[in-house]
Amino acid sequence: MSHTYKIIELVGSSPISSDDAIKEAINTAGQTLKHLRWFEVVETRGHLEAGVVAHWQVTIKVGFTLEES
């Protein structure tokens, strides 16, 4: 069986870690989108306060399969 995928770009954020920022983005998207299948990290950035990482932002591309009509 073949699939057709749609790709969207998301930005997740977290004060804990870059992994947590990814999970937050995917969990939030999963509340309204069906059939999420994969993700690709596009960019990672952070916010510094007093010389330490205070916040992570991760841009990801997420692929999901489209429902067949």
N, C-alpha and C positions, 0 to 999 in steps of 0.2 A: 504494500500500500504506500502511495506517495503522499506527501504533506505539502501544504503551502504555509509558509511562515510570514508573520508580520513582525517587524522589528520596531521597538520604541526605545527612546532614550530617557533614562531616569537619573535623578540625583538623590542619593540617600545621605543622611547626615547623622552623626552620633558623637557624643563626647567620650565614648568608651573605646572604640577602635574602628579601623577601616572595615573589618569584617562585619561588625555590627551595623555600620552604615549600609553595607550591601544588603544585609538581612532585612533591615528596616525598609529599604526601597522595595525589595521583592515582596515582603509581607504586605505592605500597603497596596502595591499593584495587584496582588492576588485577591484583594477584597472586592475588586471590581472587574478584573480580567480573568478569563478562563484559559486553561491549557497552556500555562507558562511552561516552557521547556528548557531554556538555557539562558545564560547571561555571559557577557564579556565586559571586563573592566576596561574603560576607555581612559579615565583620568582619575588621579587621586590627588587631593589637596587637603590642606589643613589650616587651622587658625591657631596662631601662637599667642599666648599670654605670659608675660614675664619669662620669655625664653623657653617655655615648654608647650607641648601640643595640648591645646584645650578643646579642639573640636576637629572632627574628620568630615570631609565631604568626598564622596565617590560617585563618579559618573559611570553608569553602566548602560549597555545596550541589552535589552531583553527580547528574546524571541518567543513567540507563542504561535500555536497552530490555529488556523482559521477553521471554523466549522464549515463543513460541506453542506451545500443547499440541497 
